[in-house]
Amino acid sequence: MEREVRRMLDKAERMVDRCLNCGNLECDECEEARQLLDEIRDMIRSIDDERAAKRFSIILDDLESKLENLG
């Protein structure tokens, strides 16, 4: 599960970077990025290792913050 979350976070990071370059939160890719971040949040909640879950949550919060600051 943790490996999958890491892979998805990497993908989300690339998508968020493209959103920041795009500058338009209304584009399809930005919407997909938000959906992926929501999916990752749900996956993190099911991780038993609290340290790993906390580490992933920090990364996720940073990505969500970047998107929020764009809008």
mmCIF file of the N, C-alpha and C atoms, coordinates in Angstrom:
data_MODEL
# 
_entry.id   MODEL 
# 
loop_
_atom_site.group_PDB 
_atom_site.id 
_atom_site.type_symbol 
_atom_site.label_atom_id 
_atom_site.label_alt_id 
_atom_site.label_comp_id 
_atom_site.label_asym_id 
_atom_site.label_entity_id 
_atom_site.label_seq_id 
_atom_site.pdbx_PDB_ins_code 
_atom_site.Cartn_x 
_atom_site.Cartn_y 
_atom_site.Cartn_z 
_atom_site.occupancy 
_atom_site.B_iso_or_equiv 
_atom_site.pdbx_formal_charge 
_atom_site.auth_seq_id 
_atom_site.auth_comp_id 
_atom_site.auth_asym_id 
_atom_site.auth_atom_id 
_atom_site.pdbx_PDB_model_num 
ATOM 1   N N  . MET A 1 1  ? 0.824   -1.194 0.000   1.00 0.00 ? 1  MET A N  1 
ATOM 2   C CA . MET A 1 1  ? 0.000   0.000  0.000   1.00 0.00 ? 1  MET A CA 1 
ATOM 3   C C  . MET A 1 1  ? 0.870   1.260  0.000   1.00 0.00 ? 1  MET A C  1 
ATOM 4   N N  . GLU A 1 2  ? 1.916   1.249  0.809   1.00 0.00 ? 2  GLU A N  1 
ATOM 5   C CA . GLU A 1 2  ? 2.768   2.428  0.896   1.00 0.00 ? 2  GLU A CA 1 
ATOM 6   C C  . GLU A 1 2  ? 3.476   2.713  -0.425  1.00 0.00 ? 2  GLU A C  1 
ATOM 7   N N  . ARG A 1 3  ? 3.889   1.663  -1.099  1.00 0.00 ? 3  ARG A N  1 
ATOM 8   C CA . ARG A 1 3  ? 4.555   1.838  -2.397  1.00 0.00 ? 3  ARG A CA 1 
ATOM 9   C C  . ARG A 1 3  ? 3.585   2.467  -3.406  1.00 0.00 ? 3  ARG A C  1 
ATOM 10  N N  . GLU A 1 4  ? 2.346   2.032  -3.370  1.00 0.00 ? 4  GLU A N  1 
ATOM 11  C CA . GLU A 1 4  ? 1.323   2.566  -4.275  1.00 0.00 ? 4  GLU A CA 1 
ATOM 12  C C  . GLU A 1 4  ? 1.050   4.041  -3.973  1.00 0.00 ? 4  GLU A C  1 
ATOM 13  N N  . VAL A 1 5  ? 0.975   4.393  -2.695  1.00 0.00 ? 5  VAL A N  1 
ATOM 14  C CA . VAL A 1 5  ? 0.757   5.789  -2.311  1.00 0.00 ? 5  VAL A CA 1 
ATOM 15  C C  . VAL A 1 5  ? 1.928   6.641  -2.786  1.00 0.00 ? 5  VAL A C  1 
ATOM 16  N N  . ARG A 1 6  ? 3.136   6.149  -2.618  1.00 0.00 ? 6  ARG A N  1 
ATOM 17  C CA . ARG A 1 6  ? 4.321   6.897  -3.059  1.00 0.00 ? 6  ARG A CA 1 
ATOM 18  C C  . ARG A 1 6  ? 4.282   7.135  -4.571  1.00 0.00 ? 6  ARG A C  1 
ATOM 19  N N  . ARG A 1 7  ? 3.912   6.096  -5.310  1.00 0.00 ? 7  ARG A N  1 
ATOM 20  C CA . ARG A 1 7  ? 3.825   6.206  -6.761  1.00 0.00 ? 7  ARG A CA 1 
ATOM 21  C C  . ARG A 1 7  ? 2.758   7.233  -7.158  1.00 0.00 ? 7  ARG A C  1 
ATOM 22  N N  . MET A 1 8  ? 1.630   7.185  -6.474  1.00 0.00 ? 8  MET A N  1 
ATOM 23  C CA . MET A 1 8  ? 0.554   8.126  -6.775  1.00 0.00 ? 8  MET A CA 1 
ATOM 24  C C  . MET A 1 8  ? 0.923   9.554  -6.382  1.00 0.00 ? 8  MET A C  1 
ATOM 25  N N  . LEU A 1 9  ? 1.657   9.712  -5.284  1.00 0.00 ? 9  LEU A N  1 
ATOM 26  C CA . LEU A 1 9  ? 2.119   11.045 -4.894  1.00 0.00 ? 9  LEU A CA 1 
ATOM 27  C C  . LEU A 1 9  ? 3.080   11.612 -5.928  1.00 0.00 ? 9  LEU A C  1 
ATOM 28  N N  . ASP A 1 10 ? 3.948   10.767 -6.461  1.00 0.00 ? 10 ASP A N  1 
ATOM 29  C CA . ASP A 1 10 ? 4.864   11.219 -7.512  1.00 0.00 ? 10 ASP A CA 1 
ATOM 30  C C  . ASP A 1 10 ? 4.086   11.693 -8.735  1.00 0.00 ? 10 ASP A C  1 
ATOM 31  N N  . LYS A 1 11 ? 3.083   10.930 -9.111  1.00 0.00 ? 11 LYS A N  1 
ATOM 32  C CA . LYS A 1 11 ? 2.247   11.299 -10.254 1.00 0.00 ? 11 LYS A CA 1 
ATOM 33  C C  . LYS A 1 11 ? 1.508   12.606 -9.965  1.00 0.00 ? 11 LYS A C  1 
ATOM 34  N N  . ALA A 1 12 ? 0.966   12.733 -8.762  1.00 0.00 ? 12 ALA A N  1 
ATOM 35  C CA . ALA A 1 12 ? 0.239   13.942 -8.383  1.00 0.00 ? 12 ALA A CA 1 
ATOM 36  C C  . ALA A 1 12 ? 1.161   15.155 -8.391  1.00 0.00 ? 12 ALA A C  1 
ATOM 37  N N  . GLU A 1 13 ? 2.392   14.968 -7.951  1.00 0.00 ? 13 GLU A N  1 
ATOM 38  C CA . GLU A 1 13 ? 3.344   16.078 -7.943  1.00 0.00 ? 13 GLU A CA 1 
ATOM 39  C C  . GLU A 1 13 ? 3.601   16.580 -9.360  1.00 0.00 ? 13 GLU A C  1 
ATOM 40  N N  . ARG A 1 14 ? 3.758   15.655 -10.292 1.00 0.00 ? 14 ARG A N  1 
ATOM 41  C CA . ARG A 1 14 ? 3.956   16.053 -11.693 1.00 0.00 ? 14 ARG A CA 1 
ATOM 42  C C  . ARG A 1 14 ? 2.724   16.789 -12.227 1.00 0.00 ? 14 ARG A C  1 
ATOM 43  N N  . MET A 1 15 ? 1.551   16.298 -11.873 1.00 0.00 ? 15 MET A N  1 
ATOM 44  C CA . MET A 1 15 ? 0.316   16.935 -12.338 1.00 0.00 ? 15 MET A CA 1 
ATOM 45  C C  . MET A 1 15 ? 0.156   18.333 -11.742 1.00 0.00 ? 15 MET A C  1 
ATOM 46  N N  . VAL A 1 16 ? 0.455   18.481 -10.469 1.00 0.00 ? 16 VAL A N  1 
ATOM 47  C CA . VAL A 1 16 ? 0.346   19.787 -9.817  1.00 0.00 ? 16 VAL A CA 1 
ATOM 48  C C  . VAL A 1 16 ? 1.345   20.759 -10.437 1.00 0.00 ? 16 VAL A C  1 
ATOM 49  N N  . ASP A 1 17 ? 2.547   20.298 -10.724 1.00 0.00 ? 17 ASP A N  1 
ATOM 50  C CA . ASP A 1 17 ? 3.532   21.164 -11.380 1.00 0.00 ? 17 ASP A CA 1 
ATOM 51  C C  . ASP A 1 17 ? 3.018   21.654 -12.727 1.00 0.00 ? 17 ASP A C  1 
ATOM 52  N N  . ARG A 1 18 ? 2.375   20.761 -13.482 1.00 0.00 ? 18 ARG A N  1 
ATOM 53  C CA . ARG A 1 18 ? 1.809   21.171 -14.774 1.00 0.00 ? 18 ARG A CA 1 
ATOM 54  C C  . ARG A 1 18 ? 0.670   22.166 -14.562 1.00 0.00 ? 18 ARG A C  1 
ATOM 55  N N  . CYS A 1 19 ? -0.104  21.992 -13.502 1.00 0.00 ? 19 CYS A N  1 
ATOM 56  C CA . CYS A 1 19 ? -1.177  22.942 -13.196 1.00 0.00 ? 19 CYS A CA 1 
ATOM 57  C C  . CYS A 1 19 ? -0.609  24.318 -12.865 1.00 0.00 ? 19 CYS A C  1 
ATOM 58  N N  . LEU A 1 20 ? 0.470   24.329 -12.119 1.00 0.00 ? 20 LEU A N  1 
ATOM 59  C CA . LEU A 1 20 ? 1.097   25.601 -11.774 1.00 0.00 ? 20 LEU A CA 1 
ATOM 60  C C  . LEU A 1 20 ? 1.607   26.300 -13.027 1.00 0.00 ? 20 LEU A C  1 
ATOM 61  N N  . ASN A 1 21 ? 2.135   25.537 -13.969 1.00 0.00 ? 21 ASN A N  1 
ATOM 62  C CA . ASN A 1 21 ? 2.602   26.111 -15.232 1.00 0.00 ? 21 ASN A CA 1 
ATOM 63  C C  . ASN A 1 21 ? 1.430   26.590 -16.079 1.00 0.00 ? 21 ASN A C  1 
ATOM 64  N N  . CYS A 1 22 ? 0.331   25.867 -16.033 1.00 0.00 ? 22 CYS A N  1 
ATOM 65  C CA . CYS A 1 22 ? -0.876  26.208 -16.787 1.00 0.00 ? 22 CYS A CA 1 
ATOM 66  C C  . CYS A 1 22 ? -1.492  27.498 -16.230 1.00 0.00 ? 22 CYS A C  1 
ATOM 67  N N  . GLY A 1 23 ? -1.579  27.571 -14.905 1.00 0.00 ? 23 GLY A N  1 
ATOM 68  C CA . GLY A 1 23 ? -2.114  28.755 -14.249 1.00 0.00 ? 23 GLY A CA 1 
ATOM 69  C C  . GLY A 1 23 ? -3.632  28.848 -14.243 1.00 0.00 ? 23 GLY A C  1 
ATOM 70  N N  . ASN A 1 24 ? -4.321  27.801 -14.690 1.00 0.00 ? 24 ASN A N  1 
ATOM 71  C CA . ASN A 1 24 ? -5.779  27.823 -14.766 1.00 0.00 ? 24 ASN A CA 1 
ATOM 72  C C  . ASN A 1 24 ? -6.345  26.604 -14.045 1.00 0.00 ? 24 ASN A C  1 
ATOM 73  N N  . LEU A 1 25 ? -6.931  26.827 -12.878 1.00 0.00 ? 25 LEU A N  1 
ATOM 74  C CA . LEU A 1 25 ? -7.486  25.718 -12.096 1.00 0.00 ? 25 LEU A CA 1 
ATOM 75  C C  . LEU A 1 25 ? -8.676  25.048 -12.769 1.00 0.00 ? 25 LEU A C  1 
ATOM 76  N N  . GLU A 1 26 ? -9.236  25.680 -13.772 1.00 0.00 ? 26 GLU A N  1 
ATOM 77  C CA . GLU A 1 26 ? -10.423 25.147 -14.431 1.00 0.00 ? 26 GLU A CA 1 
ATOM 78  C C  . GLU A 1 26 ? -10.097 24.132 -15.522 1.00 0.00 ? 26 GLU A C  1 
ATOM 79  N N  . CYS A 1 27 ? -8.831  23.920 -15.832 1.00 0.00 ? 27 CYS A N  1 
ATOM 80  C CA . CYS A 1 27 ? -8.483  22.975 -16.896 1.00 0.00 ? 27 CYS A CA 1 
ATOM 81  C C  . CYS A 1 27 ? -8.716  21.538 -16.422 1.00 0.00 ? 27 CYS A C  1 
ATOM 82  N N  . ASP A 1 28 ? -8.855  20.633 -17.377 1.00 0.00 ? 28 ASP A N  1 
ATOM 83  C CA . ASP A 1 28 ? -9.134  19.229 -17.062 1.00 0.00 ? 28 ASP A CA 1 
ATOM 84  C C  . ASP A 1 28 ? -8.030  18.598 -16.228 1.00 0.00 ? 28 ASP A C  1 
ATOM 85  N N  . GLU A 1 29 ? -6.789  18.934 -16.533 1.00 0.00 ? 29 GLU A N  1 
ATOM 86  C CA . GLU A 1 29 ? -5.671  18.324 -15.808 1.00 0.00 ? 29 GLU A CA 1 
ATOM 87  C C  . GLU A 1 29 ? -5.662  18.750 -14.340 1.00 0.00 ? 29 GLU A C  1 
ATOM 88  N N  . CYS A 1 30 ? -6.011  19.989 -14.074 1.00 0.00 ? 30 CYS A N  1 
ATOM 89  C CA . CYS A 1 30 ? -6.066  20.444 -12.679 1.00 0.00 ? 30 CYS A CA 1 
ATOM 90  C C  . CYS A 1 30 ? -7.192  19.737 -11.929 1.00 0.00 ? 30 CYS A C  1 
ATOM 91  N N  . GLU A 1 31 ? -8.299  19.513 -12.602 1.00 0.00 ? 31 GLU A N  1 
ATOM 92  C CA . GLU A 1 31 ? -9.405  18.774 -11.986 1.00 0.00 ? 31 GLU A CA 1 
ATOM 93  C C  . GLU A 1 31 ? -8.981  17.338 -11.698 1.00 0.00 ? 31 GLU A C  1 
ATOM 94  N N  . GLU A 1 32 ? -8.275  16.723 -12.634 1.00 0.00 ? 32 GLU A N  1 
ATOM 95  C CA . GLU A 1 32 ? -7.772  15.363 -12.428 1.00 0.00 ? 32 GLU A CA 1 
ATOM 96  C C  . GLU A 1 32 ? -6.793  15.322 -11.264 1.00 0.00 ? 32 GLU A C  1 
ATOM 97  N N  . ALA A 1 33 ? -5.970  16.352 -11.140 1.00 0.00 ? 33 ALA A N  1 
ATOM 98  C CA . ALA A 1 33 ? -5.005  16.415 -10.037 1.00 0.00 ? 33 ALA A CA 1 
ATOM 99  C C  . ALA A 1 33 ? -5.741  16.474 -8.702  1.00 0.00 ? 33 ALA A C  1 
ATOM 100 N N  . ARG A 1 34 ? -6.787  17.288 -8.628  1.00 0.00 ? 34 ARG A N  1 
ATOM 101 C CA . ARG A 1 34 ? -7.561  17.379 -7.376  1.00 0.00 ? 34 ARG A CA 1 
ATOM 102 C C  . ARG A 1 34 ? -8.217  16.043 -7.042  1.00 0.00 ? 34 ARG A C  1 
ATOM 103 N N  . GLN A 1 35 ? -8.737  15.361 -8.050  1.00 0.00 ? 35 GLN A N  1 
ATOM 104 C CA . GLN A 1 35 ? -9.356  14.057 -7.816  1.00 0.00 ? 35 GLN A CA 1 
ATOM 105 C C  . GLN A 1 35 ? -8.327  13.040 -7.337  1.00 0.00 ? 35 GLN A C  1 
ATOM 106 N N  . LEU A 1 36 ? -7.139  13.076 -7.942  1.00 0.00 ? 36 LEU A N  1 
ATOM 107 C CA . LEU A 1 36 ? -6.077  12.162 -7.529  1.00 0.00 ? 36 LEU A CA 1 
ATOM 108 C C  . LEU A 1 36 ? -5.657  12.446 -6.087  1.00 0.00 ? 36 LEU A C  1 
ATOM 109 N N  . LEU A 1 37 ? -5.560  13.709 -5.720  1.00 0.00 ? 37 LEU A N  1 
ATOM 110 C CA . LEU A 1 37 ? -5.196  14.059 -4.345  1.00 0.00 ? 37 LEU A CA 1 
ATOM 111 C C  . LEU A 1 37 ? -6.247  13.545 -3.358  1.00 0.00 ? 37 LEU A C  1 
ATOM 112 N N  . ASP A 1 38 ? -7.516  13.635 -3.727  1.00 0.00 ? 38 ASP A N  1 
ATOM 113 C CA . ASP A 1 38 ? -8.582  13.094 -2.866  1.00 0.00 ? 38 ASP A CA 1 
ATOM 114 C C  . ASP A 1 38 ? -8.448  11.584 -2.714  1.00 0.00 ? 38 ASP A C  1 
ATOM 115 N N  . GLU A 1 39 ? -8.149  10.915 -3.816  1.00 0.00 ? 39 GLU A N  1 
ATOM 116 C CA . GLU A 1 39 ? -7.977  9.461  -3.785  1.00 0.00 ? 39 GLU A CA 1 
ATOM 117 C C  . GLU A 1 39 ? -6.788  9.077  -2.900  1.00 0.00 ? 39 GLU A C  1 
ATOM 118 N N  . ILE A 1 40 ? -5.716  9.834  -3.004  1.00 0.00 ? 40 ILE A N  1 
ATOM 119 C CA . ILE A 1 40 ? -4.530  9.575  -2.183  1.00 0.00 ? 40 ILE A CA 1 
ATOM 120 C C  . ILE A 1 40 ? -4.859  9.783  -0.707  1.00 0.00 ? 40 ILE A C  1 
ATOM 121 N N  . ARG A 1 41 ? -5.606  10.832 -0.397  1.00 0.00 ? 41 ARG A N  1 
ATOM 122 C CA . ARG A 1 41 ? -5.996  11.108 1.000   1.00 0.00 ? 41 ARG A CA 1 
ATOM 123 C C  . ARG A 1 41 ? -6.733  9.894  1.579   1.00 0.00 ? 41 ARG A C  1 
ATOM 124 N N  . ASP A 1 42 ? -7.640  9.320  0.801   1.00 0.00 ? 42 ASP A N  1 
ATOM 125 C CA . ASP A 1 42 ? -8.370  8.135  1.258   1.00 0.00 ? 42 ASP A CA 1 
ATOM 126 C C  . ASP A 1 42 ? -7.428  6.956  1.489   1.00 0.00 ? 42 ASP A C  1 
ATOM 127 N N  . MET A 1 43 ? -6.461  6.782  0.605   1.00 0.00 ? 43 MET A N  1 
ATOM 128 C CA . MET A 1 43 ? -5.508  5.678  0.749   1.00 0.00 ? 43 MET A CA 1 
ATOM 129 C C  . MET A 1 43 ? -4.635  5.862  1.985   1.00 0.00 ? 43 MET A C  1 
ATOM 130 N N  . ILE A 1 44 ? -4.224  7.091  2.246   1.00 0.00 ? 44 ILE A N  1 
ATOM 131 C CA . ILE A 1 44 ? -3.372  7.371  3.405   1.00 0.00 ? 44 ILE A CA 1 
ATOM 132 C C  . ILE A 1 44 ? -4.100  7.005  4.698   1.00 0.00 ? 44 ILE A C  1 
ATOM 133 N N  . ARG A 1 45 ? -5.393  7.235  4.733   1.00 0.00 ? 45 ARG A N  1 
ATOM 134 C CA . ARG A 1 45 ? -6.181  6.914  5.934   1.00 0.00 ? 45 ARG A CA 1 
ATOM 135 C C  . ARG A 1 45 ? -6.160  5.427  6.260   1.00 0.00 ? 45 ARG A C  1 
ATOM 136 N N  . SER A 1 46 ? -5.910  4.593  5.260   1.00 0.00 ? 46 SER A N  1 
ATOM 137 C CA . SER A 1 46 ? -5.930  3.144  5.490   1.00 0.00 ? 46 SER A CA 1 
ATOM 138 C C  . SER A 1 46 ? -4.547  2.564  5.780   1.00 0.00 ? 46 SER A C  1 
ATOM 139 N N  . ILE A 1 47 ? -3.519  3.413  5.838   1.00 0.00 ? 47 ILE A N  1 
ATOM 140 C CA . ILE A 1 47 ? -2.168  2.931  6.139   1.00 0.00 ? 47 ILE A CA 1 
ATOM 141 C C  . ILE A 1 47 ? -2.035  2.726  7.648   1.00 0.00 ? 47 ILE A C  1 
ATOM 142 N N  . ASP A 1 48 ? -1.571  1.550  8.038   1.00 0.00 ? 48 ASP A N  1 
ATOM 143 C CA . ASP A 1 48 ? -1.427  1.221  9.459   1.00 0.00 ? 48 ASP A CA 1 
ATOM 144 C C  . ASP A 1 48 ? -0.213  1.887  10.103  1.00 0.00 ? 48 ASP A C  1 
ATOM 145 N N  . ASP A 1 49 ? 0.854   2.052  9.356   1.00 0.00 ? 49 ASP A N  1 
ATOM 146 C CA . ASP A 1 49 ? 2.085   2.650  9.873   1.00 0.00 ? 49 ASP A CA 1 
ATOM 147 C C  . ASP A 1 49 ? 1.873   4.162  10.025  1.00 0.00 ? 49 ASP A C  1 
ATOM 148 N N  . GLU A 1 50 ? 1.755   4.602  11.269  1.00 0.00 ? 50 GLU A N  1 
ATOM 149 C CA . GLU A 1 50 ? 1.446   6.008  11.535  1.00 0.00 ? 50 GLU A CA 1 
ATOM 150 C C  . GLU A 1 50 ? 2.527   6.954  11.024  1.00 0.00 ? 50 GLU A C  1 
ATOM 151 N N  . ARG A 1 51 ? 3.783   6.557  11.140  1.00 0.00 ? 51 ARG A N  1 
ATOM 152 C CA . ARG A 1 51 ? 4.870   7.416  10.651  1.00 0.00 ? 51 ARG A CA 1 
ATOM 153 C C  . ARG A 1 51 ? 4.781   7.612  9.144   1.00 0.00 ? 51 ARG A C  1 
ATOM 154 N N  . ALA A 1 52 ? 4.570   6.528  8.428   1.00 0.00 ? 52 ALA A N  1 
ATOM 155 C CA . ALA A 1 52 ? 4.451   6.614  6.969   1.00 0.00 ? 52 ALA A CA 1 
ATOM 156 C C  . ALA A 1 52 ? 3.231   7.449  6.592   1.00 0.00 ? 52 ALA A C  1 
ATOM 157 N N  . ALA A 1 53 ? 2.124   7.225  7.273   1.00 0.00 ? 53 ALA A N  1 
ATOM 158 C CA . ALA A 1 53 ? 0.908   7.978  6.984   1.00 0.00 ? 53 ALA A CA 1 
ATOM 159 C C  . ALA A 1 53 ? 1.132   9.471  7.222   1.00 0.00 ? 53 ALA A C  1 
ATOM 160 N N  . LYS A 1 54 ? 1.816   9.818  8.290   1.00 0.00 ? 54 LYS A N  1 
ATOM 161 C CA . LYS A 1 54 ? 2.100   11.221 8.596   1.00 0.00 ? 54 LYS A CA 1 
ATOM 162 C C  . LYS A 1 54 ? 3.002   11.829 7.528   1.00 0.00 ? 54 LYS A C  1 
ATOM 163 N N  . ARG A 1 55 ? 4.026   11.091 7.134   1.00 0.00 ? 55 ARG A N  1 
ATOM 164 C CA . ARG A 1 55 ? 4.957   11.572 6.107   1.00 0.00 ? 55 ARG A CA 1 
ATOM 165 C C  . ARG A 1 55 ? 4.218   11.819 4.788   1.00 0.00 ? 55 ARG A C  1 
ATOM 166 N N  . PHE A 1 56 ? 3.370   10.878 4.400   1.00 0.00 ? 56 PHE A N  1 
ATOM 167 C CA . PHE A 1 56 ? 2.602   11.035 3.169   1.00 0.00 ? 56 PHE A CA 1 
ATOM 168 C C  . PHE A 1 56 ? 1.612   12.193 3.281   1.00 0.00 ? 56 PHE A C  1 
ATOM 169 N N  . SER A 1 57 ? 1.018   12.364 4.451   1.00 0.00 ? 57 SER A N  1 
ATOM 170 C CA . SER A 1 57 ? 0.057   13.450 4.656   1.00 0.00 ? 57 SER A CA 1 
ATOM 171 C C  . SER A 1 57 ? 0.716   14.813 4.502   1.00 0.00 ? 57 SER A C  1 
ATOM 172 N N  . ILE A 1 58 ? 1.939   14.934 4.970   1.00 0.00 ? 58 ILE A N  1 
ATOM 173 C CA . ILE A 1 58 ? 2.666   16.200 4.841   1.00 0.00 ? 58 ILE A CA 1 
ATOM 174 C C  . ILE A 1 58 ? 2.904   16.524 3.371   1.00 0.00 ? 58 ILE A C  1 
ATOM 175 N N  . ILE A 1 59 ? 3.323   15.529 2.612   1.00 0.00 ? 59 ILE A N  1 
ATOM 176 C CA . ILE A 1 59 ? 3.549   15.726 1.176   1.00 0.00 ? 59 ILE A CA 1 
ATOM 177 C C  . ILE A 1 59 ? 2.236   16.096 0.492   1.00 0.00 ? 59 ILE A C  1 
ATOM 178 N N  . LEU A 1 60 ? 1.176   15.380 0.832   1.00 0.00 ? 60 LEU A N  1 
ATOM 179 C CA . LEU A 1 60 ? -0.134  15.637 0.239   1.00 0.00 ? 60 LEU A CA 1 
ATOM 180 C C  . LEU A 1 60 ? -0.622  17.042 0.582   1.00 0.00 ? 60 LEU A C  1 
ATOM 181 N N  . ASP A 1 61 ? -0.471  17.449 1.830   1.00 0.00 ? 61 ASP A N  1 
ATOM 182 C CA . ASP A 1 61 ? -0.885  18.795 2.244   1.00 0.00 ? 61 ASP A CA 1 
ATOM 183 C C  . ASP A 1 61 ? -0.146  19.862 1.448   1.00 0.00 ? 61 ASP A C  1 
ATOM 184 N N  . ASP A 1 62 ? 1.134   19.637 1.195   1.00 0.00 ? 62 ASP A N  1 
ATOM 185 C CA . ASP A 1 62 ? 1.928   20.584 0.415   1.00 0.00 ? 62 ASP A CA 1 
ATOM 186 C C  . ASP A 1 62 ? 1.385   20.699 -1.013  1.00 0.00 ? 62 ASP A C  1 
ATOM 187 N N  . LEU A 1 63 ? 1.070   19.573 -1.622  1.00 0.00 ? 63 LEU A N  1 
ATOM 188 C CA . LEU A 1 63 ? 0.533   19.590 -2.987  1.00 0.00 ? 63 LEU A CA 1 
ATOM 189 C C  . LEU A 1 63 ? -0.831  20.280 -3.034  1.00 0.00 ? 63 LEU A C  1 
ATOM 190 N N  . GLU A 1 64 ? -1.676  19.991 -2.048  1.00 0.00 ? 64 GLU A N  1 
ATOM 191 C CA . GLU A 1 64 ? -2.987  20.641 -1.995  1.00 0.00 ? 64 GLU A CA 1 
ATOM 192 C C  . GLU A 1 64 ? -2.840  22.145 -1.796  1.00 0.00 ? 64 GLU A C  1 
ATOM 193 N N  . SER A 1 65 ? -1.889  22.539 -0.987  1.00 0.00 ? 65 SER A N  1 
ATOM 194 C CA . SER A 1 65 ? -1.643  23.956 -0.746  1.00 0.00 ? 65 SER A CA 1 
ATOM 195 C C  . SER A 1 65 ? -1.202  24.664 -2.023  1.00 0.00 ? 65 SER A C  1 
ATOM 196 N N  . LYS A 1 66 ? -0.350  24.006 -2.788  1.00 0.00 ? 66 LYS A N  1 
ATOM 197 C CA . LYS A 1 66 ? 0.090   24.595 -4.061  1.00 0.00 ? 66 LYS A CA 1 
ATOM 198 C C  . LYS A 1 66 ? -1.097  24.849 -4.981  1.00 0.00 ? 66 LYS A C  1 
ATOM 199 N N  . LEU A 1 67 ? -2.009  23.892 -5.059  1.00 0.00 ? 67 LEU A N  1 
ATOM 200 C CA . LEU A 1 67 ? -3.190  24.077 -5.911  1.00 0.00 ? 67 LEU A CA 1 
ATOM 201 C C  . LEU A 1 67 ? -4.090  25.187 -5.375  1.00 0.00 ? 67 LEU A C  1 
ATOM 202 N N  . GLU A 1 68 ? -4.279  25.231 -4.065  1.00 0.00 ? 68 GLU A N  1 
ATOM 203 C CA . GLU A 1 68 ? -5.122  26.269 -3.472  1.00 0.00 ? 68 GLU A CA 1 
ATOM 204 C C  . GLU A 1 68 ? -4.545  27.653 -3.720  1.00 0.00 ? 68 GLU A C  1 
ATOM 205 N N  . ASN A 1 69 ? -3.234  27.784 -3.642  1.00 0.00 ? 69 ASN A N  1 
ATOM 206 C CA . ASN A 1 69 ? -2.598  29.077 -3.857  1.00 0.00 ? 69 ASN A CA 1 
ATOM 207 C C  . ASN A 1 69 ? -2.711  29.540 -5.301  1.00 0.00 ? 69 ASN A C  1 
ATOM 208 N N  . LEU A 1 70 ? -2.908  28.607 -6.207  1.00 0.00 ? 70 LEU A N  1 
ATOM 209 C CA . LEU A 1 70 ? -3.084  28.955 -7.612  1.00 0.00 ? 70 LEU A CA 1 
ATOM 210 C C  . LEU A 1 70 ? -4.412  29.671 -7.819  1.00 0.00 ? 70 LEU A C  1 
ATOM 211 N N  . GLY A 1 71 ? -5.419  29.233 -7.072  1.00 0.00 ? 71 GLY A N  1 
ATOM 212 C CA . GLY A 1 71 ? -6.764  29.813 -7.231  1.00 0.00 ? 71 GLY A CA 1 
ATOM 213 C C  . GLY A 1 71 ? -6.886  31.054 -6.457  1.00 0.00 ? 71 GLY A C  1 
# 
